[in-house]
């Protein structure tokens, strides 16, 4: 239940009891609210208990609880995003031993079908630069270096 709804219901109950002639002190309302909070508010309750008595009003408690609810929402959202980012990073660190690319295993490699010649060409590793997709005679690094040596 959202904190604003919870606090509205507490206020509504307090007003109904007042109409019936039953006056309830703010101290009792504050105690009931604090005791009804979920475990994730335990640090908040500890901080509230150390607040000076003159600042311990129902209005102040309500305002602080709404702020704390937002803080907890932001915190849980950022934790969720962090877990998702970690999962994404972990997938990228997986390396295929067939094509040498990251993000998949051999069984999921798109170069598993030996049918097309373009796939076969992409599977070859250059013995000059150690990159995939070409052979030493077609290596642009080797060709560039040879041309630089010929034309000083």
N, C-alpha and C positions, 0 to 999 in steps of 0.2 A: 504494500500500500504506500502511496506517495505521502510524504511528510505533510504536505499542505492539507490533504484529505484527512489524515489522522488528527492533525491539530484542529481542524474544523469540527470534527466529531467530538473531540474533547470539549471544545468551547460550547458546542450545541448541548452536550450533556450537562455542563455546568449551568447553562442558562435554563434548561428544563428543571433542574433541581432547585434553582433559585426561584422559579415560578411556583414551585410546590412548597416554597417556604423553607427549604433546606439550604442554608448558606454554607459553602465550602471555601476554606481558606486557600489563598494562592499557594501557600507552602504545600498543602496536600495535593493540589493539582500538579505542581512541579514534581513532587515525589512520584505521583502516579505516571506522569509522562516519562520520567527518567527510568522507572521500573519497566515500562512497556517497550522501551527501545530494543532493537535487535543487538546482537553481540558486536556487530561491526561498529557500533557507536560507543564501545566501552572506553576508548580514549577520550571521546567527547565528554562522557559522564565524569570521568576523573578530572578533566579540565574545568568542567562546570562546578564541581564540588569545591574547587580551590578559588572560585570567583567570590568576591566580597559579597556579604549578605545584602547590601543595599542595591547591588546590581542583579540579584537573583529574583527577577520578576517573570511572570508568565509571558509577557510581551517580549522581553529580552531573550528568554529561552526559545520562544517560537522563532524569532528572527535568526538566532544562531543555529537552530536546528535546520532551518531551510538552507542556510549557507553551507552547513556541514553536509547536507544531502547532495548539494551540487558538487562539492569537493569530492565526495565519495564516488559520484557518477563519473566525473572527469578522470579520477584515478583508475576506476575499473575499466573505462574505455581505453585509456592509454596502456594498461596492462594487456588488454585484448589485442590492441594493435601491435604491441611489442612481441607477443607470442606469434601473431601472424607473420610479422617480419622475420622472426627467427626461423619459422618454418620455411618461408620462401628462400632465405639465405641457405638453409640446409639443403634444399633441393638443388640449388645451383652448384653446390660443392661436390655433388655426385658426378663422377666422370666416367664416360663410356670408354672401355678399353678397345673398342672396335674402330670408332671414328675419331676418338680423342676429344670430343666435345663434351661440355659440361651439361648437367641437367637431366641425364637419363642413363639407364644401364644398357648393356648389350642386347638383352631380350627386347627392349623397346626401341632399339636403334633403327632409324629409317633406312640405313644402309645395309640392312640384313638381306634384302632381296638382291641377289647377284645377277638379276635379269638384265638391267639396263647398263649400257656401257658408260654412261655419265656417272653412275654410282661407282663403277669399278675405277674410273679415273679419280674420283674424289677420295677413294679409299687408299690411294697410293701415297706413301710418305717420301718426301724429298730427303735424300741422304746428304744434301748440302746444308739446307737451312732447318731441316727436321720438321717442316710443316706439312700438313696434309693437302692433297688435291693436285699435286704435280710431281714430276720427276726431276732429277738433278739437271738433265739437259734443258729443261724448260724453266729452270729456277731464275727468277728475275734478279735475285740477289747475286747469284753467281755471274749471270750475264752482265749485270751492271758493273761488277767488280772487274771482270775481264775487259770490258770496254774502257774502264778508267785506266787500267794498266797499259792498254794499247795506245791510248790518246792522252799522254801526260800533260 
